[in-house]
């Protein structure tokens, strides 16, 4: 008896979203918010936390929410 073949019809590859700990000190603080604000207008993917292709207030909201936890 032959073994049935399996076909993969879709594949999703996801990367880890950018870390909100911008100065790599293990926590989100006002320092991280300051770093974000200094770089917000450059539209750098490092600060695009929701990965929608824009660096905006939504990303800052994610950073602020991360600091609450």
N, C-alpha and C positions, 0 to 999 in steps of 0.2 A: 504494500500500500504506500502510495506516495504521500509525502508531507505537504499539506497545503501551503502555498506561498502567502506571505503577508505583504501587503502594499501600504506604504505610508502615503497618505493623501495630503497631509499638511504638516508643516514643521514650523515651530515658533522658537526663535532664539532671542532671549532677553539678556540684557546686561544689567548689572547693578546700577541703580540710579546714583547720580553724584552725591557724595557725602555732604551734609550740611555743616560739618565740622571743618570750616574753612582754614583754620590755623592748626589743625591736627593736634589739639590739646585734649581730646577725649570728651568734649562737651560743647554745646552750643550756647554762646554768650553774646553780650553786646559787642565784643570784639569781632565775632563772626558777622554780625549785622553790619558793622562798620566796613569790613572787608567787602561784603556784598554790595553795599551802597557805593563804594569807590569803584567797583567794577561793573555795576549794573548797566551802564550805557554802552559797554563794549560788546554786549550780546555774545559773550563767551560761553560755550557749552558747559563749562565747569560750574556756572551759576544757574544753569537751566535745570532746576531740580525736578520739574514735572515733565521735562523732555518734550516740550511742545514746539521747540524751535525758536522760542523767544525768552528773553530774560526780562521779567516784569514783576508787577506787584504780587501776582499769584505765587511766584517763586519766593518772594520775600515772606509771604504768608506761610509757606512750607517751612522756611527757616525759623520763623518765630514759633510756629507750632512745635517744631522739634526741640526748641529750648524749654518748652513747658513740661516736657516728659523727663 
